Amino acid sequence: MTTLTVESPERMAELGALIATRLSAGDLVLLNGDLGAGKTTLTRAIGDALGIRGTVTSPTFVLARTHPRLEASPAAVAPDDAAPLVHVDAYRLGSAVELDDLDIDFDSSIVVVEWGAGLLDGVSESWLNIDIARPTGAGEEASSAQTPADDFTVETIEPRTVTVAGFGTRWTDMEWLNAFSD
């Protein structure tokens, strides 16, 4: 397990790009954190680095959105890997069965699941778990009318604490995270 401090949306994008260099078809990434923590910002950066078509937006109202790759990306682990990015918002799902009902091709895709804690039993033997914590009670000077529409969009930028843990044989070596210096 590695804990990092991410000071800004730009640094979150750098972390996402680094994570993208490790992803290939069959990989599963679980993102946990409160509203506005940076889950979609991180996923958008992963998608950008993978060279997906279009822009990652929160899949809140569609539950899952598939983003095809334009071509194999230089960031890909395998040079010929053009696996699509599937971005899932599991907030409204109540069980692993409901996640299964989305009929996601986990083996041929790179799947990022927001709010998926407790819903991935049996989906994969190996996954990357990322917890993003944002300060609470900070930024009181921001207008009460401001809300974090996507992630990291409130005017007062506050550092996030990001904890990355790998589960299963695919993620036993986490030394690559050392490239993200605080």
Sequence and secondary structure as in RCSB ss.txt:
>XXXX:A:sequence
MTTLTVESPERMAELGALIATRLSAGDLVLLNGDLGAGKTTLTRAIGDALGIRGTVTSPTFVLARTHPRLEASPA
AVAPDDAAPLVHVDAYRLGSAVELDDLDIDFDSSIVVVEWGAGLLDGVSESWLNIDIARPTGAGEEASSAQTPAD
DFTVETIEPRTVTVAGFGTRWTDMEWLNAFSD
>XXXX:A:secstr
 EEEEE SHHHHHHHHHHHHTT  TT EEEEE  TBSSHHHHHHHHHHHHTBSS     TTTSEEEE BSS  TT
SSSTT    EEEEE TT  SHHHHHTT   TTTSEEEEET TT  TTT S EEEEEEE  SS  TTS TT   SS
BS SSS   EEEEEEEESGGGS  GGGGGS  
